[in-house]
Amino acid sequence: MHDTTGPALVLVGGGLQNALIALATLAARPHAQVTVLERDPRPCGNHTWSFHATDVPDALRPVIERVAEHTWPDYDVQFPDGPRRVELGYASVSSEHLADLLTRTLADAPHGALRTDTEVVALDAGGVTLAGGERLPADLVVDARGPGHAPPAARGDQKFYGLELALDAPHGLERPLLMDATIEQVDGFRFIYALPFGPQRLLIEDTVFSTSAELDAGPWRTRVLAEAEARGWSPAQVLREEQGVLPMPWSGPGPAIQTEGPLRGGYHGGWFHPATGYSMPHAMRLATIVARHAEDPGALLGTDDYLRLVRRERKQARFARFLNRLLFTGVAADTRWTVFQRFYRQPESLIARFYACTLTPLDRARMLVGRPPRGFSLRSALSGSAIQ
Ligand SMILES: Cc1cc2nc3c(=O)[nH]c(=O)nc-3n(C[C@H](O)[C@H](O)[C@H](O)COP(=O)(O)OP(=O)(O)OC[C@H]3O[C@@H](n4cnc5c(N)ncnc54)[C@H](O)[C@@H]3O)c2cc1C
C-alpha cells in the first residue's frame, strides 16, 4: 500500500475499458483510489459504442444503466431472403456521454483523479512513468492503451464509416437496423447499420467485413450519404462523423493468463470479440472482476475469479477466431453475406450468446452443422490464406 487512502489503482488510457473499470470500482467502493491517465485532452475518443442488453453482467447492471444513453427493446436485420425482428434489447453510448460520466464520477470520488494530456511512457507491475518523468506508484496498473497497441495477427477487418445526421423530416425508424445487407456487396460482406437517436436524428454507418484494412473516408462518406438519400433520409446537418477499422483476427491468442501486472485490458490485452470487433461485453466482464476485488486490487491476478474469467475468454476467443478463419479464408467475398443471413435464422438465445461471446458447445455445433454457405471452399479454409 502506498497511501493511507488504500490501495492505488492506476488506469493507463482513458478509453472504454478503463472508463468501465473506474465506474465499476467506484460503484463497488466509493473511497477507492482510482487514477485515470489519458494522453488526449479528453477521455473516451470519438465513438458510438453499442451493445446488446444480454451482454451486461448482472453485477454491472446498475453501472451500465447510467452508461447507456439510448436503449431499444429490439432491432431489425434485413437480408435478400427477407427481414427479421430480433427481440433482444440493444443500447448505445457516445464518447461524449461516457466521458462526462467518467469525469463527474472521478471528480466526485474522494480519491478519484482524471489526468488528461498525460502520456504514460513506461509501465511495470509497481507503477507508471509519465512523459515528464513523474512516477506514480500503484498496487495494480491496468494497461488499456487501445487497439493501436494490439499484437499483429492474421486477420480480416471490420471497416466502417458513419455519419450522425439531423434530418429534414422524420426517418420513421422505430428501432435500430443492425444489418441491412440488401445493398451492393463491395469489398466483402457489406451492410448498412442505422441507430435512431430521435425522430429526426440518426446514425447511419456503412460497414464492410473485408480482407483489406484500407478505408478512404471521402468515397465512404459519399456512399453513406447516397444510402441515406435512397432511404428518403435527407440530411439537414451532419452532426458528427466516425470511422473505424477493427481487427477480426483468425490467429493469435485471446487475452493472456497473467500472473503479474500491469494487467493488459481492453483491445490492447485481447479483451474483444474476434468475430464482431466489439469489445464492450469483454470490457464489462473485466471491469466486473476488477471491481469485485476493489479492496485489494494488487491481489487480483492470483485470484480464482480472474483465472476462471480469462480461461473462459480464451476458449471463446479460439472459437470466434476459427469462425473468422472460415469466413475470410473459406468464403468468397461476394458470398460472405450468406453466412450472416444463415446466422440470423438461429434462435435469439444463440444470437445473444454469440454477441456476448458466451457460446455453449451446443451453440457452436448449431452454427457449424448444415449445408455450407454458398461459395464455401474447404481447401481454401484449410490453407488459411484470405480469399478476395
Ligand atoms: C469508431 C469505433 C466504433 C466502435 N464501436 C463499437 C461498438 O459499437 N461496440 C463495441 O463493443 N465496440 C466498438 N468498437 C470497438 C472497441 O470497443 C473500441 O475500440 C474501444 O474503444 C476499445 O476500448 P479500449 O479501452 O481498449 O481502447 P480505447 O477506447 O481506444 O482507449 C484507449 C485510450 O488510451 C489512450 N492512450 C493510448 N496510449 C496512451 C499512453 N501512452 N498514455 C496515456 N493514454 C494513452 C488513448 O488516447 C485512448 O483514449 C468501436 C471502435 C471504434 C474505433
The ligand as a Gaussian input file, in Angstrom:
#p B3LYP/6-31G(d) Opt

LIG

0 1
 C      -15.260000       4.165000     -34.226000
 C      -15.358000       2.903000     -33.392000
 C      -16.608000       2.422000     -33.013000
 C      -16.708000       1.257000     -32.228000
 N      -17.927000       0.793000     -31.894000
 C      -18.038000      -0.245000     -31.051000
 C      -19.297000      -0.679000     -30.590000
 O      -20.324000      -0.177000     -31.038000
 N      -19.374000      -1.662000     -29.657000
 C      -18.238000      -2.256000     -29.183000
 O      -18.343000      -3.123000     -28.304000
 N      -17.037000      -1.935000     -29.672000
 C      -16.898000      -0.931000     -30.569000
 N      -15.675000      -0.547000     -31.009000
 C      -14.533000      -1.376000     -30.663000
 C      -13.978000      -1.144000     -29.254000
 O      -14.997000      -1.227000     -28.299000
 C      -13.318000       0.205000     -29.132000
 O      -12.192000       0.221000     -29.970000
 C      -12.947000       0.547000     -27.693000
 O      -12.777000       1.925000     -27.629000
 C      -11.732000      -0.191000     -27.179000
 O      -11.574000       0.155000     -25.832000
 P      -10.162000       0.312000     -25.153000
 O      -10.380000       0.876000     -23.811000
 O       -9.384000      -0.936000     -25.295000
 O       -9.382000       1.375000     -26.067000
 P       -9.753000       2.891000     -26.361000
 O      -11.172000       3.167000     -26.071000
 O       -9.219000       3.183000     -27.725000
 O       -8.905000       3.670000     -25.280000
 C       -7.520000       3.724000     -25.284000
 C       -7.118000       5.083000     -24.702000
 O       -5.741000       5.043000     -24.329000
 C       -5.183000       6.307000     -24.622000
 N       -3.729000       6.120000     -24.695000
 C       -3.027000       5.429000     -25.628000
 N       -1.715000       5.441000     -25.328000
 C       -1.587000       6.141000     -24.173000
 C       -0.480000       6.481000     -23.356000
 N        0.766000       6.102000     -23.657000
 N       -0.704000       7.213000     -22.226000
 C       -1.978000       7.597000     -21.879000
 N       -3.061000       7.302000     -22.642000
 C       -2.856000       6.571000     -23.759000
 C       -5.835000       6.695000     -25.951000
 O       -5.741000       8.080000     -26.195000
 C       -7.278000       6.222000     -25.703000
 O       -8.092000       7.228000     -25.145000
 C      -15.532000       0.587000     -31.814000
 C      -14.294000       1.083000     -32.213000
 C      -14.196000       2.212000     -32.996000
 C      -12.826000       2.705000     -33.421000

